[in-house]
Amino acid sequence: MGCCSSASSAAQSSKREWKPLEDRSCTDIPWLLLFILFCIGMGFICGFSVATGAAARLVSGYDSYGNICGQKNAKLEGIPNSGMDHTHRKYVFFLDPCNLDLINRKIKSVALCVAACPRQELKTLSDVQKFAEINGSALCSYSLKPSEYTTSSKAPVLCPKLPVPASAPIPFFHRCAPVNISCYAKFAEALITFVSDNSVLHRLISGVMTSKEIILGLCLLSLVLSMILMVIIRYISRILVWILTILVILGSLGGTGVLWWLYAKQRKSPKEAVIPEQLQIAEDNLRALLIYAIAATVFTVILFLIMLVMRKRVALTIALFHVAGKVFIHLPLLVFQPFWTFFALVLFWAYWIMTLLFLGTTGSAVQNEQGFVEFRVSGPLQYMWWYHVVGLIWISEFILACQQMTVAGAVVTYYFTRDKRNLPFAPILASVNRLIRYHLGTVAKGSFIITLVKIPRMILMYIHSQLKGKENACARCVLKSCICCLWCLEKCLNYLNQNAYTATAINSTNFCTSAKDAFVILVENALRVAAINTVGDFMLFLGKVLIVCSTGLAGIMLLNYQQDYTVWVLPLIIVCLFAFLVAHCFLSIYEMVVDVLFLCFAIDTKYNDGSPGREFYMDKVLMEFVENSRKAMKEAGKGGVADARELKPMLRRR
């Protein structure tokens, strides 16, 4: 299970030749058993929460006295108003639904079971009384009869806060939720504590609600653009680098120019005869345009400088991009890999959130200081939360690692098959089959290592957020340094893991052996690894920038028509973030393919030299690169030493 081995075994391993796709055996079986046991523990947590009645309390809801709505309840000793028959009261109603306790993560309001939610706003106690008489739904405390709503002196305390906002039941969860935007704004005000001007927050949220159709359309546009870019990569990979460079230059210049043009146009627009609220919205938009324009200008200048420095370091990258394009032609199912991964993550996250909600309502009934009922878990079971959080990280990383192993297996099969006509019918499905049959333990071990690094970083981030404004400068610097170091370690381990999965897909070795073998190959080609990761990743980053810029530009043009009544700062940020997320999901697959191809290329050039019996597996494009680099080596003495070093091929060591 460990990664330690003797020096002699390490020396033998370093001399062991790679035998792609020849042998296949199960790897890291103990880690697979450990992962299965961990998943059984996750299932126990879900089963425990359901068995203790949490499912009924979550779905049907319960009032402040421990009664589950929509059913008969047993009497709780020492708790008044418990044990009531709520068969005809199926909905939970909060007397003050917009009053949030952010620290304890709950609504600071008395909850009652009612027969119906008020669909219209009730402004007075007379309206509340009339609603109870017509609908048979009493919205005041159980101890107060509807006939006493307007006469009792306790009515202002025992009845809901006026005006009662219009509400509707949440599907499947039987809670009366306010439908008024202003109430949502108050929810957001409790969550976004750094906002001091409540009127700004109201305008931002109203802008999102008003532009929701445009936001949805722009998100769909980013998805379409990402798919189009993936299709284009398949056919024009040889000139993709230069096309992306030109498009990004034009896009950044065009976006910057449009922002400055809109800023100048809106600044010169007349502001007479404008109501104060619209004037304030116009000023917010003008300020946002100025910030966007300045940020776009700085970004464009930095982008140009980076392109200027890296313009000559694209030889091997272009060759690998061209071969990656061929990979997508032969393995079209790779394009859909983000969908399957995203679908699996969504299913797991939905399960995890549902179980988390179950845990929030499980336990024994306890009376709090206000005399109301809360459900708390005591004893060792109260630490199930921590187990559940670790499960979120480990299983999420496991799903992502399965994607990496699947892509690596399919690309390795493509690369080391000399006659591409003899490829399996569906290399992706064959790779999934090998993953399930042989390598789930390796994936479990690699994802666990990432989890071990991610958990301390998340704990430090939580501590930093809790101590914000309280710690001294030295403590703040130490915390940020630790977080940064752990982040860097996580990125390095992610890259090493991905190459370890590739080595496992080639030789069917366990995780530690594969990681060591891959690390040796990467160290031997350190300069080329740096070049591929800088140039290749930068080119893919340009593709993401292109999608974000295109979506953002479309958003600016569409939202500009609503500038008189909508603050579109937040809608535009939401759209750009979603566009970047979608582009990252798709282009990360392309990045994986390039990285796997590079490791295969490095192994191919190390153990083969093109002679009879040691023929290259590589594509003709990569062979041309090797020949060109050999010619460049011969011209190195003519003043092109730097460029020749950049093109130096990885020749087999004798």
C-alpha positions as CSV (number, residue, x, y, z in Angstrom):
1,M,0.0,0.0,0.0
2,G,2.9,2.4,0.5
3,C,5.2,4.0,-2.0
4,C,8.4,2.9,-0.3
5,S,10.7,0.3,-1.9
6,S,14.2,-0.9,-1.6
7,A,17.1,0.6,-3.6
8,S,17.6,-2.6,-5.6
9,S,14.0,-2.8,-6.6
10,A,14.1,0.8,-7.7
11,A,17.2,0.2,-9.8
12,Q,15.5,-2.8,-11.4
13,S,12.4,-0.8,-12.1
14,S,14.4,2.0,-13.7
15,K,15.9,-0.6,-16.1
16,R,12.6,-2.3,-16.9
17,E,11.5,-1.6,-20.4
18,W,8.1,-0.4,-21.2
19,K,5.8,-2.9,-22.8
20,P,2.7,-1.0,-24.0
21,L,-0.6,-2.9,-23.9
22,E,1.1,-6.3,-23.6
23,D,0.2,-7.4,-20.1
24,R,-2.8,-6.4,-17.9
25,S,-3.3,-7.2,-14.2
26,C,-5.2,-5.7,-11.3
27,T,-3.4,-2.9,-9.5
28,D,-3.7,-1.5,-5.9
29,I,-6.3,-4.0,-4.7
30,P,-6.0,-3.0,-1.0
31,W,-6.8,0.6,-1.9
32,L,-9.9,-0.6,-3.8
33,L,-11.1,-2.5,-0.8
34,L,-10.4,0.6,1.4
35,F,-12.4,2.7,-1.0
36,I,-15.3,0.2,-1.0
37,L,-15.4,0.2,2.8
38,F,-15.4,4.0,2.8
39,C,-18.4,4.1,0.4
40,I,-20.2,1.6,2.7
41,G,-19.7,4.1,5.5
42,M,-21.2,6.8,3.4
43,G,-24.2,4.6,2.7
44,F,-24.5,3.9,6.5
45,I,-24.7,7.7,7.2
46,C,-27.5,8.0,4.6
47,G,-29.3,5.0,6.0
48,F,-29.0,6.1,9.6
49,S,-30.4,9.5,8.8
50,V,-33.4,8.0,7.0
51,A,-34.0,5.4,9.6
52,T,-34.1,7.9,12.4
53,G,-37.0,9.8,10.8
54,A,-34.9,12.5,9.1
55,A,-36.4,11.8,5.7
56,A,-39.9,12.6,6.8
57,R,-38.8,15.7,8.6
58,L,-36.9,16.9,5.6
59,V,-39.5,16.2,2.9
60,S,-42.7,17.0,4.9
61,G,-41.1,19.6,7.2
62,Y,-41.8,20.2,10.9
63,D,-42.9,23.0,13.1
64,S,-41.1,24.6,16.0
65,Y,-42.7,22.1,18.4
66,G,-41.3,18.9,16.7
67,N,-44.5,18.0,14.9
68,I,-44.1,16.7,11.3
69,C,-46.6,18.3,8.9
70,G,-49.1,16.1,7.1
71,Q,-49.3,13.3,9.7
72,K,-50.2,12.4,13.3
73,N,-47.4,13.0,15.8
74,A,-46.5,11.5,19.1
75,K,-46.3,13.6,22.2
76,L,-42.8,14.8,23.2
77,E,-42.4,14.9,27.0
78,G,-42.1,18.4,28.5
79,I,-42.7,20.2,25.2
80,P,-46.0,22.1,24.7
81,N,-48.0,21.9,21.5
82,S,-46.2,18.6,20.5
83,G,-48.1,15.5,19.5
84,M,-50.6,17.3,17.3
85,D,-52.6,15.9,14.4
86,H,-51.4,17.7,11.3
87,T,-52.9,15.4,8.8
88,H,-54.6,18.3,7.0
89,R,-51.8,20.8,7.6
90,K,-49.2,19.8,5.0
91,Y,-47.1,22.9,4.6
92,V,-44.5,24.7,6.8
93,F,-45.1,28.4,7.3
94,F,-42.6,30.8,8.9
95,L,-44.0,33.8,10.8
96,D,-41.0,35.9,9.6
97,P,-39.5,34.0,6.6
98,C,-37.0,36.8,5.7
99,N,-35.2,36.8,9.0
100,L,-32.1,34.7,8.7
101,D,-29.6,33.7,11.3
102,L,-26.4,33.4,9.2
103,I,-24.2,32.1,12.0
104,N,-26.4,29.2,12.9
105,R,-27.6,28.7,9.3
106,K,-31.3,28.8,10.0
107,I,-34.4,31.0,9.8
108,K,-35.0,32.9,13.1
109,S,-38.7,32.5,13.0
110,V,-41.4,30.3,14.5
111,A,-42.5,27.6,12.1
112,L,-46.1,26.3,12.0
113,C,-47.9,23.7,10.0
114,V,-50.7,25.2,7.9
115,A,-53.2,23.9,5.4
116,A,-52.4,26.4,2.6
117,C,-49.8,29.0,1.8
118,P,-51.0,32.6,1.3
119,R,-50.8,33.2,-2.4
120,Q,-51.4,36.9,-2.1
121,E,-49.9,39.5,0.2
122,L,-51.8,40.0,3.5
123,K,-51.3,43.5,4.8
124,T,-53.4,43.5,8.0
125,L,-54.5,41.1,10.7
126,S,-58.0,41.3,9.2
127,D,-56.6,39.9,6.0
128,V,-54.9,37.1,7.9
129,Q,-58.2,36.4,9.7
130,K,-60.2,36.4,6.4
131,F,-57.6,34.1,4.8
132,A,-58.0,31.6,7.7
133,E,-61.8,31.7,7.5
134,I,-61.9,31.2,3.7
135,N,-59.1,28.7,3.3
136,G,-59.1,27.0,6.7
137,S,-55.4,27.8,7.1
138,A,-54.5,29.4,10.4
139,L,-51.3,31.4,10.1
140,C,-51.0,32.4,13.7
141,S,-49.9,30.4,16.7
142,Y,-51.8,27.2,17.6
143,S,-52.9,28.8,20.9
144,L,-54.8,31.6,19.1
145,K,-58.1,31.0,17.4
146,P,-58.8,32.8,14.1
147,S,-61.7,34.7,15.7
148,E,-59.1,36.3,18.1
149,Y,-56.7,37.5,15.4
150,T,-58.0,41.1,15.5
151,T,-59.1,41.2,19.2
152,S,-56.3,39.6,21.2
153,S,-53.5,41.7,22.6
154,K,-51.1,38.8,21.9
155,A,-51.9,38.8,18.2
156,P,-48.9,41.0,17.1
157,V,-46.5,38.5,18.8
158,L,-48.3,35.2,17.9
159,C,-49.2,36.2,14.3
160,P,-46.9,36.5,11.3
161,K,-45.0,39.7,10.7
162,L,-47.0,42.2,8.6
163,P,-47.3,42.5,5.7
164,V,-47.3,38.7,5.1
165,P,-45.5,38.2,1.7
166,A,-47.2,36.1,-1.0
167,S,-45.7,32.6,-0.9
168,A,-45.9,29.3,-2.8
169,P,-45.0,25.8,-1.6
170,I,-41.6,24.5,-2.7
171,P,-42.1,21.4,-4.9
172,F,-41.6,18.1,-3.0
173,F,-40.5,19.9,0.2
174,H,-43.8,21.5,1.4
175,R,-42.3,24.8,2.6
176,C,-44.0,28.1,2.0
177,A,-41.4,30.2,0.3
178,P,-41.8,34.0,-0.4
179,V,-42.2,34.8,-4.1
180,N,-41.4,38.5,-3.7
181,I,-37.9,39.6,-5.0
182,S,-37.5,42.0,-2.1
183,C,-37.6,39.0,0.3
184,Y,-34.9,37.3,-1.7
185,A,-32.8,40.5,-1.5
186,K,-33.0,40.3,2.3
187,F,-31.9,36.7,2.2
188,A,-28.9,37.8,0.1
189,E,-28.2,40.7,2.4
190,A,-27.8,38.3,5.2
191,L,-25.4,36.2,3.2
192,I,-23.4,39.0,1.6
193,T,-22.2,40.7,4.7
194,F,-19.7,43.0,3.0
195,V,-22.4,44.9,1.2
196,S,-23.2,48.1,3.2
197,D,-25.5,49.8,0.7
198,N,-28.7,47.7,0.7
199,S,-30.1,49.7,-2.2
200,V,-27.2,48.6,-4.4
201,L,-27.9,44.9,-3.5
202,H,-31.6,45.3,-4.4
203,R,-30.7,46.8,-7.8
204,L,-28.2,44.0,-8.5
205,I,-30.6,41.2,-7.7
206,S,-33.4,42.9,-9.6
207,G,-31.0,43.1,-12.6
208,V,-30.4,39.3,-12.4
209,M,-34.1,38.6,-12.2
210,T,-34.9,41.0,-15.0
211,S,-32.2,39.5,-17.3
212,K,-32.7,35.9,-16.5
213,E,-33.7,35.0,-20.0
214,I,-30.7,36.7,-21.5
215,I,-28.4,35.0,-18.9
216,L,-29.8,31.6,-19.8
217,G,-29.4,32.3,-23.5
218,L,-25.8,33.5,-23.1
219,C,-25.0,30.4,-21.0
220,L,-26.3,28.2,-23.9
221,L,-24.3,30.3,-26.3
222,S,-21.1,29.5,-24.4
223,L,-21.9,25.8,-24.5
224,V,-22.4,26.0,-28.3
225,L,-19.2,27.9,-28.8
226,S,-17.2,25.4,-26.8
227,M,-18.7,22.5,-28.9
228,I,-17.8,24.4,-32.1
229,L,-14.3,25.0,-30.9
230,M,-13.9,21.3,-30.2
231,V,-15.1,20.5,-33.7
232,I,-12.7,23.1,-35.2
233,I,-9.8,21.7,-33.3
234,R,-10.3,18.3,-35.0
235,Y,-9.8,19.7,-38.5
236,I,-7.5,22.7,-38.2
237,S,-5.2,21.7,-35.4
238,R,-2.1,22.5,-37.5
239,I,-3.0,26.2,-37.7
240,L,-5.1,26.4,-34.6
241,V,-2.4,28.1,-32.6
242,W,-2.1,31.0,-35.0
243,I,-5.9,31.2,-35.5
244,L,-6.5,31.4,-31.8
245,T,-3.7,34.0,-31.4
246,I,-5.2,36.3,-34.1
247,L,-8.8,35.8,-32.9
248,V,-7.8,36.6,-29.3
249,I,-5.9,39.7,-30.4
250,L,-8.9,40.8,-32.5
251,G,-11.4,39.8,-29.7
252,S,-9.4,41.6,-26.9
253,L,-9.0,44.7,-29.1
254,G,-12.6,44.6,-30.2
255,G,-13.9,44.0,-26.6
256,T,-11.8,46.8,-25.2
257,G,-12.8,49.2,-28.0
258,V,-16.5,48.4,-27.5
259,L,-16.3,49.0,-23.7
260,W,-14.6,52.4,-24.2
261,W,-17.1,53.3,-26.9
262,L,-20.1,52.4,-24.7
263,Y,-18.5,54.3,-21.8
264,A,-18.1,57.4,-23.9
265,K,-21.6,57.1,-25.4
266,Q,-23.3,56.7,-22.0
267,R,-21.2,59.5,-20.5
268,K,-22.3,61.9,-23.1
269,S,-26.0,60.8,-23.1
270,P,-28.4,63.5,-21.7
271,K,-29.6,62.9,-18.1
272,E,-32.4,65.5,-17.9
273,A,-35.9,64.5,-17.0
274,V,-34.7,61.2,-15.5
275,I,-36.2,59.9,-12.2
276,P,-33.7,59.5,-9.4
277,E,-33.8,55.7,-9.4
278,Q,-33.0,55.5,-13.1
279,L,-30.3,58.1,-12.6
280,Q,-28.7,56.0,-9.9
281,I,-28.8,52.9,-12.2
282,A,-27.2,54.9,-15.0
283,E,-24.4,56.0,-12.7
284,D,-23.8,52.4,-11.5
285,N,-23.6,51.2,-15.1
286,L,-21.2,54.1,-16.1
287,R,-18.9,53.2,-13.2
288,A,-19.0,49.5,-14.1
289,L,-18.2,50.3,-17.7
290,L,-15.2,52.4,-16.7
291,I,-13.9,49.5,-14.5
292,Y,-14.5,47.0,-17.2
293,A,-12.8,49.1,-19.8
294,I,-9.7,49.7,-17.7
295,A,-9.4,46.0,-16.7
296,A,-9.8,45.0,-20.4
297,T,-7.1,47.4,-21.5
298,V,-4.6,46.1,-18.8
299,F,-5.5,42.5,-19.8
300,T,-5.0,43.2,-23.5
301,V,-1.5,44.8,-22.9
302,I,-0.4,41.8,-20.7
303,L,-1.7,39.4,-23.3
304,F,0.3,41.0,-26.1
305,L,3.5,40.9,-24.0
306,I,3.1,37.2,-23.3
307,M,2.4,36.4,-26.9
308,L,5.5,38.4,-27.9
309,V,7.7,36.4,-25.6
310,M,6.3,32.9,-26.5
311,R,5.9,33.3,-30.2
312,K,8.9,31.0,-31.1
313,R,8.1,28.2,-28.6
314,V,5.3,26.4,-30.5
315,A,7.0,23.8,-32.7
316,L,6.3,20.6,-30.7
317,T,3.0,22.1,-29.4
318,I,1.7,22.4,-33.0
319,A,2.8,18.9,-33.8
320,L,1.0,17.5,-30.7
321,F,-2.1,19.6,-31.4
322,H,-2.2,18.1,-34.9
323,V,-2.0,14.6,-33.5
324,A,-4.5,15.4,-30.8
325,G,-6.9,16.5,-33.6
326,K,-6.4,13.1,-35.2
327,V,-7.1,11.4,-31.9
328,F,-10.5,13.2,-31.7
329,I,-11.2,12.1,-35.3
330,H,-10.6,8.5,-34.4
331,L,-12.1,8.7,-30.9
332,P,-15.1,11.0,-31.3
333,L,-16.6,9.9,-27.9
334,L,-13.8,11.9,-26.2
335,V,-15.8,15.0,-26.9
336,F,-18.6,13.8,-24.7
337,Q,-16.4,12.8,-21.8
338,P,-17.1,16.1,-19.9
339,F,-20.8,15.4,-20.1
340,W,-20.5,11.9,-18.5
341,T,-18.1,13.3,-15.8
342,F,-20.4,16.2,-15.1
343,F,-23.4,14.0,-15.0
344,A,-21.7,11.6,-12.5
345,L,-20.6,14.6,-10.4
346,V,-24.1,16.1,-10.4
347,L,-25.6,12.7,-9.3
348,F,-23.1,12.3,-6.5
349,W,-23.4,16.0,-5.4
350,A,-27.2,15.6,-5.4
351,Y,-26.9,12.5,-3.2
352,W,-24.4,14.2,-1.0
353,I,-26.6,17.3,-0.5
354,M,-29.7,15.2,0.2
355,T,-27.8,13.2,2.8
356,L,-26.5,16.5,4.3
357,L,-30.1,17.7,4.6
358,F,-31.0,14.4,6.2
359,L,-28.2,14.9,8.7
360,G,-29.5,18.4,9.4
361,T,-32.8,17.0,10.6
362,T,-31.7,13.8,12.2
363,G,-31.2,13.1,15.9
364,S,-33.2,13.4,19.1
365,A,-35.6,16.2,19.9
366,V,-34.1,18.8,22.3
367,Q,-35.8,21.9,23.7
368,N,-33.7,25.1,23.1
369,E,-33.6,28.3,25.2
370,Q,-36.7,29.7,23.4
371,G,-38.8,26.6,24.2
372,F,-38.8,25.3,20.7
373,V,-37.6,21.9,19.4
374,E,-34.3,21.2,17.7
375,F,-33.0,17.9,16.5
376,R,-29.4,17.1,17.6
377,V,-27.1,14.1,17.3
378,S,-25.1,13.3,20.4
379,G,-22.2,10.9,21.1
380,P,-19.8,9.6,18.4
381,L,-22.4,9.9,15.7
382,Q,-22.1,13.7,15.8
383,Y,-18.8,13.4,13.9
384,M,-20.6,11.9,10.9
385,W,-20.5,15.4,9.4
386,W,-16.7,15.2,9.1
387,Y,-16.8,11.8,7.5
388,H,-19.4,13.1,5.1
389,V,-17.3,16.1,4.1
390,V,-14.2,13.9,3.5
391,G,-16.5,11.7,1.3
392,L,-17.4,14.7,-0.8
393,I,-13.8,15.5,-1.6
394,W,-12.5,11.9,-2.0
395,I,-15.4,10.6,-4.2
396,S,-15.4,13.8,-6.3
397,E,-11.7,13.4,-6.9
398,F,-12.2,9.7,-7.6
399,I,-14.8,10.6,-10.4
400,L,-12.4,13.1,-11.9
401,A,-9.5,10.6,-11.7
402,C,-11.7,8.0,-13.5
403,Q,-12.1,10.5,-16.3
404,Q,-8.3,11.0,-16.5
405,M,-7.7,7.2,-16.5
406,T,-10.3,6.7,-19.2
407,V,-8.9,9.4,-21.5
408,A,-5.3,8.1,-20.8
409,G,-6.3,4.5,-21.7
410,A,-8.0,5.5,-24.9
411,V,-5.2,7.8,-26.1
412,V,-2.5,5.2,-25.2
413,T,-4.4,2.6,-27.2
414,Y,-4.5,4.9,-30.2
415,Y,-0.8,5.9,-29.9
416,F,0.6,2.4,-29.5
417,T,-1.5,0.8,-32.2
418,R,0.6,1.0,-35.4
419,D,-2.2,0.3,-37.8
420,K,-5.0,2.7,-36.8
421,R,-7.4,0.5,-38.8
422,N,-7.0,-2.2,-36.1
423,L,-8.2,0.0,-33.3
424,P,-11.0,-1.4,-31.1
425,F,-14.5,-0.6,-32.1
426,A,-14.9,1.9,-29.3
427,P,-11.5,2.6,-27.6
428,I,-13.2,4.8,-24.9
429,L,-15.5,1.9,-23.9
430,A,-12.5,-0.5,-24.0
431,S,-10.7,1.9,-21.7
432,V,-13.6,2.1,-19.3
433,N,-13.7,-1.7,-19.3
434,R,-10.0,-1.9,-18.4
435,L,-10.5,0.8,-15.7
436,I,-13.3,-1.2,-14.0
437,R,-11.7,-4.6,-14.3
438,Y,-8.1,-3.7,-13.3
439,H,-7.4,-0.1,-12.2
440,L,-10.0,1.2,-9.8
441,G,-7.6,0.7,-6.9
442,T,-5.0,2.9,-8.6
443,V,-7.6,5.6,-9.2
444,A,-8.7,5.4,-5.5
445,K,-5.2,5.7,-4.3
446,G,-4.4,8.7,-6.5
447,S,-7.6,10.5,-5.6
448,F,-6.9,9.9,-1.9
449,I,-3.5,11.5,-2.1
450,I,-5.2,14.6,-3.6
451,T,-7.7,14.5,-0.8
452,L,-5.0,14.5,1.9
453,V,-3.6,17.7,0.4
454,K,-7.0,19.4,-0.2
455,I,-8.4,18.9,3.2
456,P,-5.7,20.8,5.1
457,R,-5.9,23.6,2.6
458,M,-9.7,23.9,3.0
459,I,-9.3,23.9,6.8
460,L,-6.7,26.7,6.6
461,M,-9.0,28.7,4.2
462,Y,-11.9,28.3,6.7
463,I,-9.7,29.4,9.6
464,H,-8.5,32.4,7.5
465,S,-12.1,33.4,6.7
466,Q,-13.2,33.1,10.3
467,L,-10.3,35.2,11.6
468,K,-10.5,37.8,8.9
469,G,-10.0,41.2,10.6
470,K,-9.0,39.6,13.9
471,E,-5.6,38.1,13.2
472,N,-2.4,40.2,13.1
473,A,-0.4,40.8,9.9
474,C,2.2,38.0,10.7
475,A,-0.5,35.3,11.2
476,R,-2.3,36.4,8.1
477,C,0.9,36.1,6.1
478,V,1.7,32.7,7.5
479,L,-1.9,31.4,6.7
480,K,-1.8,32.7,3.2
481,S,1.7,31.3,2.6
482,C,0.5,27.8,3.8
483,I,-2.6,28.0,1.7
484,C,-0.5,28.9,-1.3
485,C,2.1,26.2,-0.7
486,L,-0.6,23.5,-0.4
487,W,-2.3,24.8,-3.5
488,C,1.0,24.5,-5.5
489,L,1.5,21.0,-4.0
490,E,-2.0,20.0,-5.1
491,K,-1.4,21.2,-8.6
492,C,1.9,19.3,-8.9
493,L,0.4,16.1,-7.5
494,N,-2.5,16.5,-9.9
495,Y,-0.1,16.6,-12.9
496,L,2.0,13.7,-11.5
497,N,-1.2,11.7,-10.9
498,Q,-2.3,12.2,-14.5
499,N,1.0,11.0,-15.8
500,A,0.9,8.1,-13.4
501,Y,-2.5,7.1,-14.7
502,T,-1.0,7.2,-18.2
503,A,1.9,4.9,-17.1
504,T,-0.6,2.5,-15.5
505,A,-2.6,2.5,-18.8
506,I,0.6,1.6,-20.7
507,N,2.2,-1.0,-18.4
508,S,-0.5,-2.0,-15.9
509,T,1.7,-1.2,-12.9
510,N,0.5,0.0,-9.5
511,F,0.2,3.7,-8.6
512,C,3.6,4.2,-6.9
513,T,5.5,2.3,-9.6
514,S,3.7,4.2,-12.4
515,A,4.2,7.6,-10.6
516,K,8.0,6.9,-10.2
517,D,8.3,5.8,-13.9
518,A,6.4,8.8,-15.1
519,F,8.4,11.1,-12.9
520,V,11.7,9.7,-14.3
521,I,10.5,10.3,-17.9
522,L,9.4,13.9,-17.0
523,V,12.6,14.7,-15.3
524,E,14.6,13.5,-18.3
525,N,12.6,15.9,-20.4
526,A,12.2,18.7,-18.0
527,L,12.8,21.5,-20.5
528,R,10.4,20.1,-23.0
529,V,7.8,19.5,-20.2
530,A,8.1,23.2,-19.3
531,A,7.7,24.2,-23.0
532,I,4.7,22.0,-23.6
533,N,2.9,23.1,-20.4
534,T,3.6,26.8,-20.9
535,V,2.9,27.0,-24.7
536,G,0.2,24.3,-24.9
537,D,-1.7,25.4,-21.8
538,F,-1.4,29.0,-22.9
539,M,-2.9,28.2,-26.3
540,L,-5.8,26.3,-24.6
541,F,-6.1,29.3,-22.2
542,L,-6.5,31.5,-25.3
543,G,-9.3,29.3,-26.5
544,K,-11.1,29.8,-23.1
545,V,-10.5,33.5,-23.4
546,L,-12.0,33.5,-26.9
547,I,-15.2,31.8,-25.6
548,V,-15.4,34.1,-22.6
549,C,-14.8,37.2,-24.7
550,S,-17.3,36.2,-27.3
551,T,-20.0,35.4,-24.7
552,G,-19.2,38.6,-22.8
553,L,-19.3,40.7,-25.9
554,A,-22.7,39.3,-26.8
555,G,-23.8,39.9,-23.2
556,I,-22.7,43.5,-23.4
557,M,-24.6,44.1,-26.6
558,L,-27.8,42.5,-25.3
559,L,-27.7,43.9,-21.8
560,N,-27.0,47.3,-23.2
561,Y,-30.6,47.5,-24.4
562,Q,-31.8,47.2,-20.7
563,Q,-29.4,49.8,-19.2
564,D,-32.2,52.2,-18.4
565,Y,-33.9,49.8,-15.9
566,T,-31.3,47.1,-15.1
567,V,-27.9,47.0,-13.4
568,W,-26.2,44.4,-15.5
569,V,-22.9,44.1,-13.6
570,L,-23.9,40.9,-11.8
571,P,-25.6,39.3,-14.9
572,L,-22.5,39.8,-17.0
573,I,-20.2,38.4,-14.3
574,I,-22.4,35.3,-14.0
575,V,-22.4,34.7,-17.7
576,C,-18.6,35.1,-18.0
577,L,-18.0,32.8,-15.1
578,F,-20.3,30.1,-16.6
579,A,-18.7,30.6,-20.0
580,F,-15.2,30.0,-18.6
581,L,-16.4,27.0,-16.6
582,V,-17.9,25.4,-19.8
583,A,-14.9,26.2,-21.9
584,H,-12.6,24.8,-19.2
585,C,-14.6,21.5,-19.0
586,F,-14.3,20.9,-22.7
587,L,-10.7,22.2,-23.3
588,S,-9.4,20.3,-20.3
589,I,-10.1,17.1,-22.2
590,Y,-7.9,18.4,-25.1
591,E,-5.3,19.3,-22.5
592,M,-5.3,15.8,-21.1
593,V,-5.0,14.3,-24.6
594,V,-1.9,16.5,-25.4
595,D,-0.3,15.6,-22.0
596,V,-0.9,11.8,-22.6
597,L,0.5,12.1,-26.2
598,F,3.6,13.9,-24.9
599,L,4.4,11.1,-22.3
600,C,3.8,8.5,-25.0
601,F,6.1,10.4,-27.4
602,A,8.8,10.7,-24.7
603,I,8.6,6.9,-24.0
604,D,8.6,6.2,-27.8
605,T,11.7,8.3,-28.5
606,K,13.5,6.9,-25.4
607,Y,13.1,3.2,-26.2
608,N,12.9,3.3,-30.0
609,D,15.2,5.0,-32.6
610,G,13.4,4.1,-35.9
611,S,15.8,1.2,-36.8
612,P,14.4,-2.2,-37.8
613,G,13.0,-3.9,-34.7
614,R,12.7,-0.6,-32.9
615,E,10.3,1.3,-35.1
616,F,8.6,4.4,-33.8
617,Y,4.9,4.2,-32.9
618,M,4.5,8.0,-33.4
619,D,2.5,9.8,-36.1
620,K,4.1,11.1,-39.2
621,V,3.8,14.6,-38.0
622,L,5.8,13.9,-34.9
623,M,8.4,12.0,-37.0
624,E,8.7,15.2,-39.1
625,F,9.3,17.1,-35.9
626,V,12.1,14.7,-34.9
627,E,13.8,15.1,-38.4
628,N,13.5,18.9,-38.3
629,S,14.9,19.0,-34.8
630,R,17.9,16.9,-36.0
631,K,18.5,19.4,-38.7
632,A,18.3,22.2,-36.2
633,M,20.9,20.5,-34.1
634,K,23.3,20.5,-37.0
635,E,22.8,24.3,-37.5
636,A,23.3,25.0,-33.7
637,G,26.9,26.1,-34.3
638,K,25.7,28.8,-36.7
639,G,24.2,31.0,-34.0
640,G,21.0,29.2,-33.4
641,V,22.0,27.5,-30.2
642,A,18.9,28.7,-28.2
643,D,16.5,27.6,-30.9
644,A,18.3,24.3,-31.4
645,R,18.1,23.6,-27.7
646,E,14.3,24.3,-27.9
647,L,14.0,21.7,-30.7
648,K,16.4,19.1,-29.3
649,P,14.7,15.7,-29.7
650,M,14.5,13.0,-27.1
651,L,16.8,10.4,-28.5
652,R,17.1,6.9,-27.1
653,R,19.9,6.5,-24.6
654,R,22.2,3.7,-25.4
